[in-house]
Amino acid sequence: MKPGTFTQMYVQLVFAVYMKENVLTEKIRPRIYEYISGIITGMKHKSIIVNGVADHIHILIGLNPSVSVSDTVHDIKRNSSLFINENRLVPGRFSWQEGYGGFTYSKSQIEKVYRYIENQEVHHAKRSFREEYMSILDKCEVDYDPRFLFEFFDDL
């Protein structure tokens, strides 16, 4: 970072497990989230919260502007997949679906977004990942082609 450069950028990332599987069990999630938080910190981002449910995760970071969002997601997905597979945390081969959601927030919204991510289990007792994700896209006014959305577990 150059002297005289000051930033404050918050990004929520969302991505899903490949093959629509609910493999991120409650038992292994804390270990995976801790590992992902370490990846984020290693990239010089600020890891604020990592949480999710069996088929997808949400990550809230303070973005290091010298690293792109796409490079950040690539490194998180690649390294966490390697970690999960090397430690045999799930049966078979683990991977994330292609693509991700990336949404920006102002500092005044961070506490609300944090609480939302923190309470994923509660939210998903009432609504599916598809409903949640579509709601985020709509609230953030993201134009999208439904053909390129995640393959949602409730599609089965």
C-alpha positions in Angstrom: 0.0 0.0 0.0 1.3 3.4 -0.9 1.7 6.2 1.7 -1.4 8.4 1.8 -3.7 5.6 0.6 -6.6 4.9 2.9 -9.4 2.5 2.2 -12.4 1.0 4.0 -14.1 -1.6 1.9 -16.3 -4.4 3.2 -17.3 -7.4 1.0 -19.6 -10.3 1.7 -18.7 -13.4 -0.3 -21.0 -16.3 -0.9 -20.3 -19.6 -2.5 -21.7 -23.1 -2.6 -20.6 -26.7 -2.3 -20.2 -28.6 -5.6 -22.7 -31.3 -6.6 -25.4 -29.8 -4.4 -24.2 -31.8 -1.5 -24.8 -31.0 2.2 -21.4 -32.1 3.3 -20.3 -29.2 5.6 -21.5 -30.9 8.8 -21.7 -29.0 12.0 -18.8 -31.0 13.3 -16.3 -29.9 10.7 -17.5 -26.4 10.0 -15.6 -24.6 12.8 -12.3 -26.1 11.6 -13.0 -25.2 8.0 -14.1 -21.6 8.9 -11.0 -21.1 11.0 -8.8 -22.3 8.1 -10.6 -20.0 5.7 -10.1 -17.1 8.1 -6.4 -17.9 8.1 -6.3 -17.7 4.3 -8.1 -14.4 4.4 -5.6 -13.0 7.0 -2.7 -14.3 5.0 -3.9 -12.3 2.0 -3.8 -9.2 4.2 -7.6 -8.8 4.3 -9.5 -8.4 7.6 -11.4 -11.6 8.4 -14.6 -10.4 10.1 -16.8 -13.6 10.0 -16.9 -16.9 8.2 -20.1 -18.9 8.7 -22.7 -20.9 6.8 -24.6 -24.2 6.6 -24.1 -27.6 5.0 -24.3 -26.5 1.4 -22.8 -22.9 1.3 -20.8 -20.3 3.2 -20.8 -16.6 3.7 -17.7 -14.6 4.4 -17.4 -11.0 5.5 -14.0 -9.3 4.9 -12.4 -5.9 5.2 -10.9 -5.9 1.7 -7.2 -5.3 1.0 -7.5 -3.2 -2.2 -4.3 -4.6 -3.6 -5.9 -8.0 -4.0 -8.9 -8.5 -6.3 -12.1 -10.1 -5.1 -11.8 -12.8 -7.8 -8.2 -13.6 -6.7 -9.4 -13.7 -3.1 -12.2 -16.1 -3.9 -9.9 -18.3 -6.1 -7.4 -18.6 -3.2 -10.0 -19.3 -0.6 -11.7 -22.0 -2.7 -8.5 -23.6 -3.9 -6.8 -23.7 -0.5 -9.9 -24.7 1.5 -10.6 -27.5 -0.9 -7.1 -28.8 -0.6 -7.4 -28.6 3.2 -10.7 -30.4 3.3 -9.5 -33.1 1.0 -6.0 -33.6 2.5 -7.6 -33.9 6.0 -10.5 -36.1 4.7 -13.1 -34.0 6.4 -15.8 -35.2 4.0 -16.5 -38.4 2.2 -15.2 -38.4 -1.4 -13.6 -35.5 -3.2 -14.7 -32.0 -2.0 -14.9 -28.9 -4.2 -16.8 -25.6 -4.4 -19.1 -24.8 -7.3 -17.9 -22.3 -9.9 -18.8 -18.7 -9.3 -19.6 -16.7 -6.3 -21.6 -13.7 -5.0 -19.7 -10.6 -3.9 -21.5 -7.8 -2.3 -20.2 -4.5 -0.8 -21.4 -2.8 2.3 -20.7 0.5 4.1 -19.3 0.6 7.7 -22.8 1.4 9.0 -24.2 -1.9 7.6 -21.4 -4.2 9.0 -23.0 -5.0 12.3 -26.3 -6.0 10.6 -24.4 -8.1 7.9 -22.3 -9.7 10.7 -25.4 -10.7 12.7 -27.0 -12.1 9.5 -24.0 -14.3 8.7 -23.7 -15.3 12.4 -27.3 -16.6 12.4 -27.2 -18.7 9.2 -28.7 -21.8 10.9 -31.7 -19.8 12.1 -32.3 -18.2 8.6 -32.1 -21.6 6.9 -34.6 -23.1 9.2 -37.1 -20.8 7.4 -35.8 -20.4 3.9 -33.7 -22.2 1.4 -30.3 -21.1 0.1 -32.0 -20.3 -3.3 -34.5 -18.0 -1.6 -31.7 -16.4 0.5 -29.4 -15.9 -2.5 -32.1 -14.5 -4.8 -33.1 -12.1 -2.0 -29.5 -10.8 -1.7 -29.2 -10.4 -5.5 -32.5 -8.5 -5.6 -31.6 -6.3 -2.6 -28.3 -5.4 -4.1 -29.9 -4.8 -7.5 -27.6 -7.3 -9.3 -28.6 -8.1 -12.9 -28.2 -11.8 -13.5 -29.0 -14.6 -15.9 -30.7 -17.4 -14.0 -28.9 -19.9 -16.2 -25.6 -19.0 -14.4 -26.7 -19.2 -10.8 -25.5 -21.9 -8.5 -27.0 -25.3 -8.7 -29.1 -25.2 -5.5 -29.6 -28.2 -3.3 -33.4 -27.7 -3.4 -33.3 -28.4 -7.1 -33.2 -32.1 -6.4 
